[in-house]
């Protein structure tokens, strides 16, 4: 569903962020991390994307990166 709207355009940074949250809901941490990283590239002012990425890093035991 989200695949059609997640082009590299800042307008869609929020959609990419929500896609990451969907992946988290399915416990697909690797794809969630990719989405949060992309959301940050598209809009570095979205604090939720940083929180999501930190949660992914914490899951992978990268506590230094999660802080």
KEVEXVO-852449 format. One record per residue (C-alpha): chain; residue in three letters; residue number from 0; x, y, z. Coordinates in steps of 0.2 Angstrom, whole numbers, plus 5000, padded with zeros to 4 digits. Example, Ala and Ser with C-alpha at 12.3 -4.5 7.8 and 13.67 -1.06 7.14 Angstrom:
# KEVEXVO-852449
<site><chaine>A</chaine><residu>ALA</residu><num>0</num><u>5062</u><v>4978</v><w>5039</w></site>
<site><chaine>A</chaine><residu>SER</residu><num>1</num><u>5068</u><v>4995</v><w>5036</w></site>
//
This chain:
# KEVEXVO-852449
<site><chaine>A</chaine><residu>UNK</residu><num>0</num><u>5000</u><v>5000</v><w>5000</w></site>
<site><chaine>A</chaine><residu>UNK</residu><num>1</num><u>5013</u><v>5013</v><w>5005</w></site>
<site><chaine>A</chaine><residu>UNK</residu><num>2</num><u>5025</u><v>5008</v><w>4991</w></site>
<site><chaine>A</chaine><residu>UNK</residu><num>3</num><u>5016</u><v>5019</v><w>4978</w></site>
<site><chaine>A</chaine><residu>UNK</residu><num>4</num><u>5019</u><v>5035</v><w>4988</w></site>
<site><chaine>A</chaine><residu>UNK</residu><num>5</num><u>5036</u><v>5033</v><w>4995</w></site>
<site><chaine>A</chaine><residu>UNK</residu><num>6</num><u>5046</u><v>5042</v><w>4981</w></site>
<site><chaine>A</chaine><residu>UNK</residu><num>7</num><u>5061</u><v>5052</v><w>4986</w></site>
<site><chaine>A</chaine><residu>UNK</residu><num>8</num><u>5052</u><v>5068</v><w>4990</w></site>
<site><chaine>A</chaine><residu>UNK</residu><num>9</num><u>5051</u><v>5077</v><w>5006</w></site>
<site><chaine>A</chaine><residu>UNK</residu><num>10</num><u>5032</u><v>5078</v><w>5005</w></site>
<site><chaine>A</chaine><residu>UNK</residu><num>11</num><u>5031</u><v>5059</v><w>5007</w></site>
<site><chaine>A</chaine><residu>UNK</residu><num>12</num><u>5043</u><v>5058</v><w>5022</w></site>
<site><chaine>A</chaine><residu>UNK</residu><num>13</num><u>5029</u><v>5056</v><w>5034</w></site>
<site><chaine>A</chaine><residu>UNK</residu><num>14</num><u>5022</u><v>5041</v><w>5024</w></site>
<site><chaine>A</chaine><residu>UNK</residu><num>15</num><u>5039</u><v>5033</v><w>5025</w></site>
<site><chaine>A</chaine><residu>UNK</residu><num>16</num><u>5039</u><v>5036</v><w>5043</w></site>
<site><chaine>A</chaine><residu>UNK</residu><num>17</num><u>5022</u><v>5028</v><w>5045</w></site>
<site><chaine>A</chaine><residu>UNK</residu><num>18</num><u>5028</u><v>5013</v><w>5034</w></site>
<site><chaine>A</chaine><residu>UNK</residu><num>19</num><u>5042</u><v>5011</v><w>5047</w></site>
<site><chaine>A</chaine><residu>UNK</residu><num>20</num><u>5030</u><v>5010</v><w>5061</w></site>
<site><chaine>A</chaine><residu>UNK</residu><num>21</num><u>5020</u><v>4997</v><w>5051</w></site>
<site><chaine>A</chaine><residu>UNK</residu><num>22</num><u>5036</u><v>4986</v><w>5049</w></site>
<site><chaine>A</chaine><residu>UNK</residu><num>23</num><u>5039</u><v>4988</v><w>5068</w></site>
<site><chaine>A</chaine><residu>UNK</residu><num>24</num><u>5021</u><v>4982</v><w>5071</w></site>
<site><chaine>A</chaine><residu>UNK</residu><num>25</num><u>5025</u><v>4966</v><w>5061</w></site>
<site><chaine>A</chaine><residu>UNK</residu><num>26</num><u>5042</u><v>4965</v><w>5071</w></site>
<site><chaine>A</chaine><residu>UNK</residu><num>27</num><u>5052</u><v>4967</v><w>5054</w></site>
<site><chaine>A</chaine><residu>UNK</residu><num>28</num><u>5065</u><v>4978</v><w>5062</w></site>
<site><chaine>A</chaine><residu>UNK</residu><num>29</num><u>5077</u><v>4978</v><w>5047</w></site>
<site><chaine>A</chaine><residu>UNK</residu><num>30</num><u>5064</u><v>4986</v><w>5036</w></site>
<site><chaine>A</chaine><residu>UNK</residu><num>31</num><u>5058</u><v>4997</v><w>5049</w></site>
<site><chaine>A</chaine><residu>UNK</residu><num>32</num><u>5076</u><v>5004</v><w>5051</w></site>
<site><chaine>A</chaine><residu>UNK</residu><num>33</num><u>5078</u><v>5007</v><w>5033</w></site>
<site><chaine>A</chaine><residu>UNK</residu><num>34</num><u>5062</u><v>5017</v><w>5033</w></site>
<site><chaine>A</chaine><residu>UNK</residu><num>35</num><u>5066</u><v>5027</v><w>5047</w></site>
<site><chaine>A</chaine><residu>UNK</residu><num>36</num><u>5083</u><v>5031</v><w>5039</w></site>
<site><chaine>A</chaine><residu>UNK</residu><num>37</num><u>5075</u><v>5036</v><w>5023</w></site>
<site><chaine>A</chaine><residu>UNK</residu><num>38</num><u>5062</u><v>5047</v><w>5033</w></site>
<site><chaine>A</chaine><residu>UNK</residu><num>39</num><u>5077</u><v>5056</v><w>5041</w></site>
<site><chaine>A</chaine><residu>UNK</residu><num>40</num><u>5085</u><v>5059</v><w>5024</w></site>
<site><chaine>A</chaine><residu>UNK</residu><num>41</num><u>5069</u><v>5066</v><w>5017</w></site>
<site><chaine>A</chaine><residu>UNK</residu><num>42</num><u>5065</u><v>5076</v><w>5032</w></site>
<site><chaine>A</chaine><residu>UNK</residu><num>43</num><u>5078</u><v>5078</v><w>5046</w></site>
<site><chaine>A</chaine><residu>UNK</residu><num>44</num><u>5066</u><v>5088</v><w>5057</w></site>
<site><chaine>A</chaine><residu>UNK</residu><num>45</num><u>5054</u><v>5073</v><w>5061</w></site>
<site><chaine>A</chaine><residu>UNK</residu><num>46</num><u>5058</u><v>5068</v><w>5079</w></site>
<site><chaine>A</chaine><residu>UNK</residu><num>47</num><u>5048</u><v>5053</v><w>5077</w></site>
<site><chaine>A</chaine><residu>UNK</residu><num>48</num><u>5059</u><v>5045</v><w>5064</w></site>
<site><chaine>A</chaine><residu>UNK</residu><num>49</num><u>5074</u><v>5047</v><w>5076</w></site>
<site><chaine>A</chaine><residu>UNK</residu><num>50</num><u>5065</u><v>5039</v><w>5090</w></site>
<site><chaine>A</chaine><residu>UNK</residu><num>51</num><u>5060</u><v>5024</v><w>5078</w></site>
<site><chaine>A</chaine><residu>UNK</residu><num>52</num><u>5078</u><v>5023</v><w>5072</w></site>
<site><chaine>A</chaine><residu>UNK</residu><num>53</num><u>5084</u><v>5023</v><w>5090</w></site>
<site><chaine>A</chaine><residu>UNK</residu><num>54</num><u>5072</u><v>5009</v><w>5095</w></site>
<site><chaine>A</chaine><residu>UNK</residu><num>55</num><u>5078</u><v>4999</v><w>5080</w></site>
<site><chaine>A</chaine><residu>UNK</residu><num>56</num><u>5096</u><v>5001</v><w>5085</w></site>
<site><chaine>A</chaine><residu>UNK</residu><num>57</num><u>5092</u><v>4997</v><w>5103</w></site>
<site><chaine>A</chaine><residu>UNK</residu><num>58</num><u>5084</u><v>4981</v><w>5097</w></site>
<site><chaine>A</chaine><residu>UNK</residu><num>59</num><u>5100</u><v>4976</v><w>5088</w></site>
<site><chaine>A</chaine><residu>UNK</residu><num>60</num><u>5110</u><v>4980</v><w>5104</w></site>
<site><chaine>A</chaine><residu>UNK</residu><num>61</num><u>5118</u><v>4995</v><w>5097</w></site>
<site><chaine>A</chaine><residu>UNK</residu><num>62</num><u>5115</u><v>5005</v><w>5113</w></site>
<site><chaine>A</chaine><residu>UNK</residu><num>63</num><u>5128</u><v>5018</v><w>5108</w></site>
<site><chaine>A</chaine><residu>UNK</residu><num>64</num><u>5119</u><v>5022</v><w>5092</w></site>
<site><chaine>A</chaine><residu>UNK</residu><num>65</num><u>5102</u><v>5022</v><w>5101</w></site>
<site><chaine>A</chaine><residu>UNK</residu><num>66</num><u>5107</u><v>5037</v><w>5112</w></site>
//
